[in-house]
Amino acid sequence: MAVLKRDFLPDELERECQVNGIDASVAVQADQSENETMFLLDLARGNSRIAGIVGWVDFCSPGVEERLRFFSQFKKLRGFRHIAQAEPDDRFLVRADFLRGIALLREFGFTYDILIYPKQLPAAIELAAKFPEQRFVIDHLAKPEIKSKEIAPWAAHIKTIAQNKNAYCKLSGLVTEADWLQWKADDFKPYLDIAFEAFGSSRLMFGSDWPVCLLAASYGQVKKIIADFLIGISAEDQKKDQKKIFGGNAIEFYRLKMDQHGLAA
């Protein structure tokens, strides 16, 4: 993990965006603290490369409504995430106290990022079904076990949750679920095939997972995996799908205010 043990700040993001043809980025929380949310908002202030922030609040707290109201004043704060993958209870997402917090998101127009492992997908399916008007996005395809080439029951659960039209999915975090040193682009194709079959091109969005992706690949390599996969689609559809997946769907889902039209990932 040594590659991650340093600061990654907007100047470095700027270079990655320029090299990879990315107009803007959504920064997503990594620490379960409001302090980090405020830190990210501070970085985003006046920085057009950071189009949105996904922060954190304690959804299980009795005071969560007040905290959501407080955060609603920050225009770049588009949604929230809890690191549910680390919770010992695989049904954490449908605990009564957590659901009370999630039920408040729509009032403030916030999205919710679902960060889980495949074993927690059944709870995520229930969550998405309970709140059909709430916008959810599954991060990292729910982290399928790519290294061991396991695909079921992950595939069945992904197809089930995708039946909820309020559920989107991020094409991200794949390289770190594969063999960090020996992955090949073909390793990801079966999982991407399932994602496209389940969600279609209108509910999928590219995510770099930078800088965590550096454990196994560069920003450019991660982007190339998805771009190359899209080459297999007909030329007309490929152009449309690239616009959606490398920007349009993220802009729509997070309701981003963009200074210029183009990629946002």
Rosetta blueprint (number, residue, H / E / L):
1 M L
2 A H
3 V H
4 L H
5 K L
6 R L
7 D L
8 F L
9 L L
10 P H
11 D H
12 E H
13 L H
14 E H
15 R H
16 E H
17 C H
18 Q H
19 V H
20 N H
21 G L
22 I L
23 D L
24 A E
25 S E
26 V E
27 A E
28 V E
29 Q L
30 A L
31 D L
32 Q L
33 S L
34 E H
35 N H
36 E H
37 T H
38 M H
39 F H
40 L H
41 L H
42 D H
43 L H
44 A H
45 R L
46 G L
47 N L
48 S L
49 R L
50 I E
51 A E
52 G E
53 I E
54 V E
55 G E
56 W L
57 V L
58 D L
59 F L
60 C L
61 S L
62 P L
63 G L
64 V H
65 E H
66 E H
67 R H
68 L H
69 R H
70 F H
71 F H
72 S L
73 Q L
74 F L
75 K L
76 K L
77 L E
78 R E
79 G E
80 F E
81 R E
82 H E
83 I L
84 A H
85 Q H
86 A H
87 E L
88 P L
89 D L
90 D L
91 R L
92 F H
93 L H
94 V H
95 R L
96 A H
97 D H
98 F H
99 L H
100 R H
101 G H
102 I H
103 A L
104 L L
105 L H
106 R H
107 E H
108 F H
109 G L
110 F L
111 T E
112 Y E
113 D E
114 I E
115 L L
116 I L
117 Y L
118 P H
119 K H
120 Q H
121 L H
122 P H
123 A H
124 A H
125 I H
126 E H
127 L H
128 A H
129 A H
130 K H
131 F L
132 P L
133 E L
134 Q L
135 R L
136 F E
137 V E
138 I E
139 D H
140 H H
141 L H
142 A H
143 K L
144 P L
145 E L
146 I L
147 K L
148 S L
149 K L
150 E L
151 I L
152 A L
153 P L
154 W H
155 A H
156 A H
157 H H
158 I H
159 K H
160 T H
161 I H
162 A L
163 Q L
164 N L
165 K L
166 N L
167 A E
168 Y E
169 C E
170 K E
171 L E
172 S L
173 G L
174 L L
175 V H
176 T H
177 E H
178 A L
179 D L
180 W L
181 L L
182 Q L
183 W L
184 K L
185 A H
186 D H
187 D H
188 F H
189 K H
190 P H
191 Y H
192 L H
193 D H
194 I H
195 A H
196 F H
197 E H
198 A H
199 F H
200 G L
201 S L
202 S L
203 R L
204 L E
205 M E
206 F E
207 G L
208 S L
209 D L
210 W L
211 P L
212 V H
213 C H
214 L H
215 L H
216 A L
217 A L
218 S L
219 Y H
220 G H
221 Q H
222 V H
223 K H
224 K H
225 I H
226 I H
227 A H
228 D H
229 F H
230 L H
231 I L
232 G L
233 I L
234 S L
235 A H
236 E H
237 D H
238 Q H
239 K H
240 K H
241 D H
242 Q H
243 K H
244 K H
245 I H
246 F H
247 G H
248 G H
249 N H
250 A H
251 I H
252 E H
253 F H
254 Y H
255 R L
256 L L
257 K L
258 M L
259 D L
260 Q L
261 H L
262 G L
263 L L
264 A E
265 A L
